[in-house]
Amino acid sequence: MVDYTQWGVWSGQGVYFVTRLKSNANYKVVQSNPITPGKYIVRDQIIKLEGFYSKKKCPHYLRLVEKYNPDEDDKPFIFVTNNLKLAASTIAAIYKERWQIEMFFKAIKQNLRIKTFVGTSFNAVMIQIWTALIAILILKYLQAKSKMNWSLSNLVAMLRMNLLTYKNLWEWINHPYFTKPMFIQQCLELK
């Protein structure tokens, strides 16, 4: 998120952030910090925004950290933060973890299909969010416990198709194509 006004507000309130920097951002390097070898950090600099509007909206010192990532086609990532104390490698790790959180919420949005809220009061929205979080955690647990290599979207789709069938969950989760509904198994046992 590149919102210089928000960056200025957060910096003034003492709230830390780590985000990506636009490639065309206009800034002045105030200080270059020493780089720790072996951490893939290319640059660690204290900067001040220089654009006409960005300088007014965020007059605080920021920190630019550039990390080379050998796993991503040798593409460097440039992060900006208002935390001037943490190590540059920690700043890069924070951004990586932030991305994991975004992927978690993307999975909720895609797999549970929460497009709009049924209720709009604070309590109604919170109940729907907590219900979605509980549902996705249960799905992630089933995915982790299964012997079959499910993708989350396939697991959700198959659970939807089998929602009104009565099957042993643990047998089905490991062998979804070979588990018969329980009432058929009971009928076969009666013969």
Secondary structure, DSSP 8 states (H G I E B T S, - for coil): ---HHHHHHHHHHT---EEE--TT--EEEEEE----TTS-EEEEEEEEE-SHHHHHH--S-EEEEEEEETTTTTEEEEEEES--SS-HHHHHHHHHHHHHHHHHHHHHHHHH---S-S--SHHHHHHHHHHHHHHHHHHHHHHHH-SS---HHHHHHHHHHTTTS---HHHHHH-TTT---HHHHHHHHH-
